[in-house]
Amino acid sequence: MTQVEVDQLNERVAWLERKMVRVLWLLVSIVSAFAGFVVAYTIDNSLGPGSIIIGVGIWLTVGFILQRQEFKGAPQHIQFIDP
């Protein structure tokens, strides 16, 4: 392999890393938002201010936990991945 091919391959892998991290963040956000909505609606189905606060709290908590689980075991620092 020439250096040009190696550089092109590195660029492709870096691009793929960025895209996959975006997909992971999107999935974490969607799953945690859904969990927050379900819990909030189960507790208070009026969808008033109380259920909104509960839903946002669950969304943030579940999102944090899922994000920690998804990136657990990753190397210390990977360029383009650390948000």
CORDA-V727795 format. One record per backbone hydrogen bond with DSSP energy under -0.5 kcal/mol. CO is the residue of the C=O (numbers start at 1). NH is the residue of the N-H. Records with the same first field share a line. If there is no record, write none. Layout:
BEGIN
CO: NH, NH
END
This chain:
BEGIN
2: 6
3: 7
4: 8
5: 9
6: 10
7: 11
8: 12
9: 13
10: 14
11: 15
12: 16
13: 17
14: 18
15: 19
16: 20
17: 21
18: 22
19: 23
20: 24
21: 25
22: 26
23: 27
24: 28
25: 29
26: 30
27: 31
28: 32
29: 33
30: 34
31: 35
32: 36
33: 37
34: 38
35: 39
36: 40
37: 41
38: 42
39: 43
40: 44
44: 47
48: 52
49: 53
50: 54
51: 55
52: 56
53: 57
54: 58
55: 59
56: 60
57: 61
58: 62
59: 63
60: 64
61: 65
62: 66
63: 67
64: 68
65: 69
66: 70
67: 71
69: 72
71: 74
78: 81, 82
END
